[in-house]
Amino acid sequence: MEKTALITGGSRGIGLEIVKVFEKHAYKVLAPTREEMDLRDHNSIVAYCEKLDKTIDVIVNNAGINAIATIENLNNEVFQDMIQVNLLAPLTIIQFFKEKMRQNSIGRIVNISSIWSAVSKTGRGGYAATKSAINSITKTLSIELAPNILINAVAPGFVNTELTRQNNSPEEIKNITSSIPMGRLAEPAEIARLVYFLASENNTYITGQTVFIDGGYTCK
Ligand SMILES: NC(=O)c1ccc[n+]([C@@H]2O[C@H](COP(=O)([O-])OP(=O)(O)OC[C@H]3O[C@@H](n4cnc5c(N)ncnc54)[C@H](OP(=O)(O)O)[C@@H]3O)[C@@H](O)[C@H]2O)c1
């Protein structure tokens, strides 16, 4: 039977590759645009979810925002936006579909985290806090949603996307590249393949984990 995957942030970057990999494996993919479901707006999320009459087999909470702000600029508004999009929106979506997913034979959830949940850098405090929190809630939910739903987080390192190019100058990207043991950035498709594995029926026992996919960056 055709399975359905709900993927946020599927318009570009890592999310677009995740959409492609699920489509390649014959999933029906729901990848709402910001106009259809604005993750900054709780009511918009609930309205979108309520309208779906499909059974959701897989949720990939991929969309994320990364406002770089040191302590001087990390005001409540900036921080609250990141908390809403990176943390509360995934939670709202999971809360909405968990019961129906539980009744299915397969229920898989993957939350996209970041290396900044494990290591840090100036200006990443707010973003890192949201990503550490998603790792943490992933652990708790693995217990609460077991045994029918397996939930994991995937924490990419530096990925060759618009977000990375936006947040780092070409010079910085050169320096970053030389600091990664693998000697290169990850390609979005590499992240997508890991997400697909964790969300597939081949994953029968991994749950509650944060899997780092960073070319060895956090191992140094
Ligand atoms: N790129 C990296 O190196 C990297 C590293 C570690 C972790 N990550 C994480 O990986 C995930 C994807 O990152 P990316 O680099 O692929 O990001 P990206 O290229 O900036 O794309 C972000 C996606 O999220 C969507 N989005 C943002 N705010 C939204 C909102 N309010 N409502 C609905 N959709 C919204 C965007 O939609 P629009 O097209 O409408 O803007 C877009 O599809 C994020 O969670 C990020 O934190 C990325």
The ligand as a Tripos MOL2 file, in Angstrom:
@<TRIPOS>MOLECULE
LIG
   48    52     1     0     0
SMALL
NO_CHARGES

@<TRIPOS>ATOM
      1 N1         22.3530   23.7120    5.8260 N.am      1 LIG1
      2 C1         23.0670   23.2130    6.7850 C.2       1 LIG1
      3 O1         24.2960   23.1970    6.6980 O.2       1 LIG1
      4 C2         22.4180   22.6120    7.9990 C.ar      1 LIG1
      5 C3         23.2470   22.0570    8.9670 C.ar      1 LIG1
      6 C4         22.6670   21.4730   10.0990 C.ar      1 LIG1
      7 C5         21.2980   21.4620   10.2350 C.ar      1 LIG1
      8 N2         20.5180   22.0250    9.2870 N.ar      1 LIG1
      9 C6         19.0660   21.9520    9.4890 C.3       1 LIG1
     10 O2         18.5050   21.2860    8.3720 O.3       1 LIG1
     11 C7         17.1900   21.7730    8.1120 C.3       1 LIG1
     12 C8         17.0950   22.2620    6.6730 C.3       1 LIG1
     13 O3         18.1040   23.2170    6.4580 O.3       1 LIG1
     14 P1         18.4160   23.8300    5.0030 P.3       1 LIG1
     15 O4         19.7970   24.2850    5.0300 O.co2     1 LIG1
     16 O5         17.9830   22.8730    3.9440 O.co2     1 LIG1
     17 O6         17.4550   25.1090    5.0490 O.3       1 LIG1
     18 P2         17.0220   26.1480    3.9260 P.3       1 LIG1
     19 O7         17.6940   25.8720    2.6310 O.co2     1 LIG1
     20 O8         17.1620   27.5060    4.5390 O.co2     1 LIG1
     21 O9         15.4490   25.8050    3.7910 O.3       1 LIG1
     22 C9         14.6110   25.9820    4.8970 C.3       1 LIG1
     23 C10        13.2690   25.3550    4.5860 C.3       1 LIG1
     24 O10        12.4120   25.5930    5.7080 O.3       1 LIG1
     25 C11        11.2500   26.2770    5.2610 C.3       1 LIG1
     26 N3         10.7510   27.1990    6.2730 N.ar      1 LIG1
     27 C12        11.4450   28.0930    7.0210 C.ar      1 LIG1
     28 N4         10.6020   28.8020    7.7920 N.ar      1 LIG1
     29 C13         9.3540   28.3320    7.5360 C.ar      1 LIG1
     30 C14         8.0710   28.6710    7.9960 C.ar      1 LIG1
     31 N5          7.8790   29.6560    8.8880 N.pl3     1 LIG1
     32 N6          7.0140   27.9820    7.5390 N.ar      1 LIG1
     33 C15         7.1710   27.0010    6.6190 C.ar      1 LIG1
     34 N7          8.3660   26.6400    6.1220 N.ar      1 LIG1
     35 C16         9.4490   27.3080    6.5730 C.ar      1 LIG1
     36 C17        11.6930   27.0490    4.0330 C.3       1 LIG1
     37 O11        10.5730   27.4040    3.2620 O.3       1 LIG1
     38 P3         10.6080   28.6940    2.2550 P.3       1 LIG1
     39 O12        11.1450   28.1660    0.9580 O.co2     1 LIG1
     40 O13         9.1910   29.1330    2.1760 O.co2     1 LIG1
     41 O14        11.4900   29.7250    2.8780 O.co2     1 LIG1
     42 C18        12.6000   26.0100    3.3810 C.3       1 LIG1
     43 O15        11.8520   25.0580    2.6850 O.3       1 LIG1
     44 C19        16.9580   22.8690    9.1520 C.3       1 LIG1
     45 O16        16.2580   22.3360   10.2490 O.3       1 LIG1
     46 C20        18.3610   23.2830    9.5650 C.3       1 LIG1
     47 O17        18.3660   23.8330   10.8700 O.3       1 LIG1
     48 C21        21.0430   22.5950    8.1650 C.ar      1 LIG1
@<TRIPOS>BOND
     1     1     2 1
     2     2     3 2
     3     2     4 1
     4     4     5 ar
     5     4    48 ar
     6     5     6 ar
     7     6     7 ar
     8     7     8 ar
     9     8     9 1
    10     8    48 ar
    11     9    10 1
    12     9    46 1
    13    10    11 1
    14    11    12 1
    15    11    44 1
    16    12    13 1
    17    13    14 1
    18    14    15 2
    19    14    16 1
    20    14    17 1
    21    17    18 1
    22    18    19 2
    23    18    20 1
    24    18    21 1
    25    21    22 1
    26    22    23 1
    27    23    24 1
    28    23    42 1
    29    24    25 1
    30    25    26 1
    31    25    36 1
    32    26    27 ar
    33    26    35 ar
    34    27    28 ar
    35    28    29 ar
    36    29    30 ar
    37    29    35 ar
    38    30    31 1
    39    30    32 ar
    40    32    33 ar
    41    33    34 ar
    42    34    35 ar
    43    36    37 1
    44    36    42 1
    45    37    38 1
    46    38    39 2
    47    38    40 1
    48    38    41 1
    49    42    43 1
    50    44    45 1
    51    44    46 1
    52    46    47 1
@<TRIPOS>SUBSTRUCTURE
     1 LIG1         1 GROUP 0 **** ****
